[in-house]
Amino acid sequence: MPVETGVFDESALVARARQGDATAFNELVNRYERRIFRLAKNITQSDEDAEDVLQETFLKAYEHLPGFQGQSKFYTWIVRIAVNEALMKLRKRKSDKTVPLDEPVDTGEDTVVREIAVWEENPEQRYSREELSEILSEAVDSLRPPFRTVFVLRDIEELSTEETAEALGISVPAVKSRLLRARLQLREKLTRFFKRKGDDVFAYL
C-alpha cells in the first residue's frame, strides 16, 4: 500500500524495503540523499568524493537492509555507513601524495552560519552574509577530521549526542569532548581572524 501523499512514514517504508519493495527504498533514498551528500562533502571536502560516498552508502544500505533491526532510526544507520565511507576516503587520500589535503571547499550551506551563531542582517556590519558564511566554512573545514565530523553531525545535521555516538561508534562522553574541543577551536580561530581585521569577535558570535 503506498504511503499517503504528504506523509513520510520511515518505519513503514523500511519495512516494505526489507521485503524487497524497490519503490519504498527509492523513497528513502530520495528523502535522505541530499543530507547524506552534504554530510559527506563536509567530511571529505570534495564533491567527487562526496558523490562516491553517497553511492556507496546507499548501495551498502540496500545490500545490508535485511540485517537492519530497527533498533535505531534508519537515518542514523545510513549516517553511520556514510561516515565510515567518508573517513575511508580521507585515509585513502592521506596515503596518496598526489591528492592535496588542503583543497578548498565551499559548502554553500547557510546552516553552518546558523549553527555557530545567529547573524543579524545589519547593513552597518562590516561583512556581508556571504563573506561571513565563507569565513565560517573555512574555519569548520580547518578542523581535524575527528572534530569536524562530530561538529557536522551535531551542529549541522542536528543529530542527538546519542545518535552521533552511535553513528561514529564512540561513547557519548567522547562525542561531548570532541564537540567541545571543536567549538572552542572554532571560537579561537574566529577570534584571531576578527582581531586581525580590527573587529570585535563578540559582535559576531
C-alpha positions in Angstrom: 0.0 0.0 0.0 1.6 3.4 -1.0 2.3 5.9 1.6 -0.3 8.7 1.9 0.7 11.8 0.0 2.5 14.3 2.2 3.1 11.8 4.9 6.6 10.3 5.4 6.4 7.1 7.5 10.0 6.0 7.7 9.3 2.7 9.6 6.7 1.7 7.1 9.0 2.4 4.2 11.8 0.5 5.8 9.6 -2.5 6.4 8.5 -2.5 2.8 12.0 -2.1 1.6 13.2 -5.0 3.7 10.6 -7.1 1.9 12.1 -6.3 -1.4 10.0 -3.2 -2.4 12.4 -1.2 -4.5 10.0 1.7 -4.7 10.0 2.1 -0.9 13.8 2.0 -0.9 13.9 4.7 -3.6 11.6 6.9 -1.5 14.1 6.5 1.4 16.9 7.5 -1.0 15.0 10.5 -2.3 14.3 11.6 1.3 17.9 11.5 2.5 20.3 11.7 -0.4 20.8 15.4 -0.2 21.6 15.3 3.5 24.0 12.4 3.0 25.8 14.2 0.2 26.1 17.3 2.3 27.4 15.3 5.2 29.9 13.5 3.0 31.1 16.8 1.4 31.6 18.4 4.8 33.8 15.5 5.9 35.7 14.8 2.7 35.8 18.5 1.4 35.3 17.1 -2.1 32.3 17.0 -4.5 33.7 13.9 -6.3 34.4 12.0 -3.1 31.1 13.0 -1.6 29.3 11.6 -4.7 31.2 8.4 -4.3 30.3 8.2 -0.6 26.7 8.8 -1.5 26.6 6.0 -4.0 28.4 3.6 -1.7 26.3 4.4 1.3 23.0 3.6 -0.4 24.4 0.5 -2.2 25.6 -0.9 1.2 22.4 0.1 2.9 20.4 -1.8 0.2 22.7 -4.8 0.5 22.5 -5.0 4.3 18.9 -3.8 4.7 17.7 -7.3 5.6 20.0 -7.2 8.7 18.7 -3.8 9.8 16.9 -4.5 13.1 15.3 -1.1 13.5 17.0 -0.5 16.9 18.0 2.9 15.7 16.5 5.3 13.2 17.1 4.4 9.5 18.7 7.8 9.0 21.1 7.2 11.9 22.0 3.8 10.4 22.9 5.3 7.0 24.7 8.2 8.6 27.0 5.6 10.3 27.6 4.0 6.9 28.3 7.3 5.2 30.7 8.4 7.9 32.7 5.2 7.6 32.8 5.6 3.8 33.9 9.3 4.1 36.6 8.5 6.6 37.9 5.7 4.4 38.1 8.3 1.6 40.2 10.6 3.9 42.5 7.8 4.8 43.0 6.8 1.2 43.6 10.4 0.3 46.3 10.7 3.0 48.2 7.8 1.5 48.0 9.3 -2.0 50.7 12.0 -2.2 49.2 13.3 -5.4 46.0 14.5 -3.8 46.1 17.8 -1.9 45.0 17.6 1.7 44.1 21.3 1.9 41.9 21.6 -1.1 39.4 24.5 -0.7 35.7 23.8 -0.3 32.6 25.9 -0.4 29.7 24.0 1.2 27.2 26.6 0.1 25.2 25.9 3.3 23.8 28.7 5.4 23.3 26.1 8.1 26.9 26.4 9.1 26.4 30.1 9.8 23.2 29.5 11.8 24.6 26.7 13.9 27.6 28.7 15.1 25.7 31.9 15.8 22.7 33.9 14.8 23.9 36.6 12.4 21.8 39.7 12.2 21.1 41.2 8.8 22.6 44.6 9.7 23.9 46.7 6.8 26.3 48.5 9.2 28.2 45.4 9.9 31.5 45.1 8.0 30.9 41.8 6.4 28.2 40.6 4.1 26.3 37.4 4.9 28.1 35.6 2.0 31.5 36.7 3.4 30.7 35.5 6.9 29.5 32.2 5.5 32.8 31.8 3.7 34.8 32.7 6.8 32.9 30.2 8.9 33.0 27.5 6.3 36.8 27.8 6.1 37.1 27.7 9.9 35.0 24.5 10.0 37.0 22.9 7.2 40.2 23.6 9.0 39.2 21.4 12.0 40.9 17.9 12.2 38.5 15.2 10.8 37.5 13.7 14.2 36.4 17.1 15.5 34.9 18.3 12.2 32.9 15.1 11.8 31.4 15.4 15.3 30.7 19.1 14.7 29.0 18.4 11.4 26.8 15.6 12.8 25.8 17.5 16.0 25.6 21.2 15.0 24.9 21.0 11.3 23.0 17.7 10.8 21.4 18.2 14.2 21.8 14.5 15.3 21.5 14.0 19.1 24.6 13.2 21.1 23.5 9.6 21.4 22.8 9.3 17.7 26.2 10.9 16.9 27.9 8.4 19.3 26.1 5.5 17.6 27.0 6.8 14.1 30.7 7.1 14.9 31.0 4.1 17.1 32.3 6.1 20.1 31.0 6.8 23.6 28.7 9.7 24.5 31.4 11.3 26.6 33.8 11.1 23.7 31.2 12.9 21.5 30.8 15.7 24.1 34.6 16.0 24.5 35.2 16.3 20.7 32.3 18.7 20.2 33.5 20.9 23.0 37.0 21.0 21.5 35.6 21.6 18.0 33.6 24.6 19.3 36.5 26.0 21.3 38.8 25.7 18.3 36.3 27.4 16.0 35.9 30.2 18.5 39.7 30.6 18.8 40.1 30.7 15.0 37.3 33.2 14.5 38.6 35.4 17.4 42.1 35.5 15.8 40.6 36.3 12.4 38.4 39.2 13.6 41.1 40.6 15.9 43.5 40.6 12.9 40.9 42.6 11.0 40.4 45.0 13.8 36.9 43.8 14.7 35.4 42.6 17.9 34.6 38.9 17.5 31.9 39.2 20.2 29.9 41.5 17.9 29.6 38.4 15.6 29.5 35.4 18.0 
